[in-house]
Amino acid sequence: MTSILVFMAFGFIALFCIAIAGACWDLPDGETVGALAGITAREARILYLTCADIMAGVGLIVGLLEGR
C-alpha cells in the first residue's frame, strides 16, 4: 500500500509541474513570468518539464523498490 501512495505522491507533483509548464506554453519566449522570480517563459517551461521528468522517474523507482 505504501508503494502506491509514494508513486501517487510523486506522480501528483509531476502533473503539477506539467500544469505549470502548460500555463507558460503560449507565452512568448522572452516574456518574464511574474510569479516565478523573474525567469522567462522559456526557462519556466524547461525547468518544470525537467522537474516533472525527474519526479515521475523517482516516483516510479521508489514505488517499485517499496513494492519488493
N, C-alpha and C positions, 0 to 999 in steps of 0.2 A: 504494500500500500504506500509506503514511504517513497518508493521509486516513482510511482505515478504522480505523487504530489510534487516531487522535485522536478520531474520532467514538465509538468504543467506550469510550475512557477517560472522556470527558465523560458518556456515557450511563451508565456504571457509577456515577459519582459521583451522577448524578441518581437512579438506582434506589436507591442507599444512602440518600439524603435522603428519598425516598418511604418507605422501610422504617422509618426513624426516626419520621417523621410518623405512619405507620400504627401504630407501637407506642404512640404517645401518644393515639391516636384515642379509645379507650374511657375514658380518664381524665377525671374531671370538670374543667371549665374552670379552676377556681381552684386545683387541686392543683399543688403545685410538683414539678418533675421534678428529682430529686436530682442526677443525673449531668450536668445541663446548667446548672450555675451558678445554680440557684435560680429559673429562669424558670418560668412557669406552663405547663400543658399546652396551653392555647390559643395562647400565644405560640410554643411549640415547633412546633405544627402549622403556623402561619402562616410561621414562619421557614424550616422545612425544605421546605415545599411551594414557597415562593418561590425558595429556593435550587435546588430541582430544576428549576423552570421556566427559571431563568437558565442552569444548566448544560446543559440539553437544547438551549436556543437557541444558546448559544455553541458547543457541540459540533457542531450542525448547520451553523452558519455557517462555522466553521473547517474542518470536514470538506469542505464544498462548495468553499471557497476553495483548499484544498490539492489538491483533485482537478482543478483547472483546468489 
